[in-house]
Amino acid sequence: MGLEDQFKEIAGFVALAIEAGAVLVVAYGASEALILLFQAFAKREPTAYQGRVIWLKFATWILLALEFALAADIVHTAISPTWDDIGKLGAIAFIRTMLNYFLAKDIATFSKVVDPEDQAGVTRPLRDNRSSSKRC
């Protein structure tokens, strides 16, 4: 087995590991979102604000997973690219970059929302429930 073949095999394993990382990130984010959703329904008072908090957290994990997936595609293409492979990577990179851009823009937009429990109606950044103190 030549050096080039060894490199292709190693690169294939690296790309597979990165793809597995993307799957794990999505699975973790989905699990967290489902747990938060079930907690909101268990309290029997799910609100649009809670929905936005859950969406924001899940969207952040999706954004990270998209970066992993793009990295895996780059590693796949680095093995022995043909012009067809480079064109496909370009299209995939463009689509994923646009998804990342708009998702990040949505996250920035929705990271500041009005908490309906806030009597003053002040817009404040969304916080992790674990780090914020409970209000009475």
Sequence and secondary structure as in RCSB ss.txt:
>XXXX:A:sequence
MGLEDQFKEIAGFVALAIEAGAVLVVAYGASEALILLFQAFAKREPTAYQGRVIWLKFATWILLALEFALAADIV
HTAISPTWDDIGKLGAIAFIRTMLNYFLAKDIATFSKVVDPEDQAGVTRPLRDNRSSSKRC
>XXXX:A:secstr
  HHHHHHHHHHHHHHHHHHHHHHHHHHHHHHHHHHHHHHHHTT   HHHHHHHHHHHHHHHHHHHHHHHHHHHH
HHHHS  HHHHHHHHHHHHHHHHHHHHHHHHHHHHTEEE TT TT  EEE   TTTS    
